Amino acid sequence: MESALLEWLARTGSRAFTYSLGAFVLMNGAAVLALVVTRDRSLVNRWTGRILAANLVLVGTGLGIPLLTTVTRLGILAVSPSAQFRAPASDKELDGVPAQAEPVAPGFRR
């Protein structure tokens, strides 16, 4: 059950960031496009406050929700020692590769 909850939290945080970033780009792109097309400076005066408020909400959800889900996942892992975190597939491929020794500068011994 813990692993399903951990995966759900990871997906939720990732989706919140992705959707917030997409909405941020679309909204600001639409605002810039409207300004370029109309060339009306009064548009800036009328919409700056609303766009700024929407940007703050999107940044808050795009960063806050992933942060909250990450902290929750870490808390679950700390409290429940039976929950195991699975390594990504790319890390599993590296398990068979032997570690390389660090290069030593000439004249120095270990």
N, C-alpha and C positions, 0 to 999 in steps of 0.2 A: 504494500500500500504506500509506503514511504517513497518508493521509486516512482510510482505513478504520480504522486503529488509533486515530487521534485521535477519531473519532466513537464508537468502541467505549468508549474511556476516558471520554468525556463521558457516555455513557449509563450506564455502570457506576457512576460517581460519583453521578449523579442518582438512580438506582434505589436505591443504598445509603442515601442520605439519606432518600428517600421511605419506604422500608420501615422504616428505623429510627425515623423520626418516627411512623409509623403504629403500630408495635409499642409505642413509648413511651406514646403516648396511650391505646391499648387497655389496656395493662397497668396504668397508673396509674388509669385510669377504672374498671377492674374492682376494683382495690384500694379505691378510695373507695366504690364501690357496695357492696362486701362489708362495709365498715365501717359504712355508713349502714344497711344492711339488718339486720345482726346486732346492731349497737350494743354490740359486745364489745371492750373496750379490750385484752384479752389478745391479740386478733388482731394488734394493732399491735406488741406486744412480740415476737410469734412471727415476723412476716413482714417487719419493717422491714429487717433485714440482707439478706435475700434480694432484696427489691425494690430496695434501694439498689445492690446488686451488679449486678442486671440493668439498672438505669438507667445505671450507669457503663459497662457493656458497650455498651448501645444508643447512648449519647452518643459513646463512642469510635468505634464503627463509623459512626455517622451523620455525624460530623465528620472522622474520620481518613481514611476511604476516599476521600471527595471531595477532601480536601486532597492525598492521595497521588496521585490520578489527575490533579489539576490540575498538580501539580509535574511529574509525568511528561510530561504534554502540553506544558508549557512547555519541558522539556528536549528533547523531540523536535523542537519548533519551532526551538529554538536550534541544535541540532546539524544538522538537515536543512533547509537553506535552500530546498530544492525543495518542501517541504510548504507549501501555502498554506492559510491559515485563511479560510474563507468567512464573510462577514458574514451575520447573520440577515436574513430577508426584510424586516423593518421598516427596517433600515438601508439596504437597497438602494432602497427607495422614496424615501428622503431624498436620494439622490444627485443627482436632478434639481432639487432646490429650491435656489435661490441663497442664499448666506449673507447675513444681515442685518447692517447696520452697527451698531456699539455706540452707544447714546445718549450724547450729550455734555452735560455739565452746562452751563447757561447761563453765558456769560461766559468759557468756556474754549475754546481752539482746539487743534486737533491739529497 
